[in-house]
């Protein structure tokens, strides 16, 4: 709610004065702090005391209502762009972040690196321990990713058991982060409903590609990172492969080996 709408919460006789304050008070009455500023300005205004009190109350109410509206908007935006199971960003947010980062690199120079990580034999894990344990595994992996990535890195659950990170810097920077996360995933344990830990060792394979060193656009960057991830699966899983290592080799179909 704006200050103009909040003006209708006070008596008609003082509405014009409240509207004037909304326009002239620095910052208007946008949000809770703006409402406090509007109330202070109202109390210092030259109108009679009853009108001043009504203006101050109207300012506080309007500011509080707008603050609540903004908070709901932030919560909605968070739910829209967050994967509820892992707490990481979701696919849509990550794709938009990647586009923005590539545009930044094109304009100002530098590099940005895409890391794809895929849990090894996740279907077998689900079949053996059930989908409940699989969901707890994904949630724990999400925590490991958030803990090990750098503050400037963007991380997301990219779909199913696949995770993606956008790392500012060269391929070597992406490999460092990918290896750190991969080792953290090896330490993840999942509790069954009977409170005993699932005995399976959890591992992940990773693929790394860098823009603009390896790829010319987002589509090619994803394809090369996916190729590197597939190569890591073929090497025996639980490792990280870079697009640079595959340079000059024929491209394979983009698929996963589980």
Helices and strands as residue ranges (DSSP letters): H 3-6, G 7-9, H 12-24, H 31-43, H 49-80, H 91-108, E 112-119, H 122-129, H 131-148, E 154-159, E 162-168, H 171-186, E 204-211, H 218-234, E 240-242, H 243-246
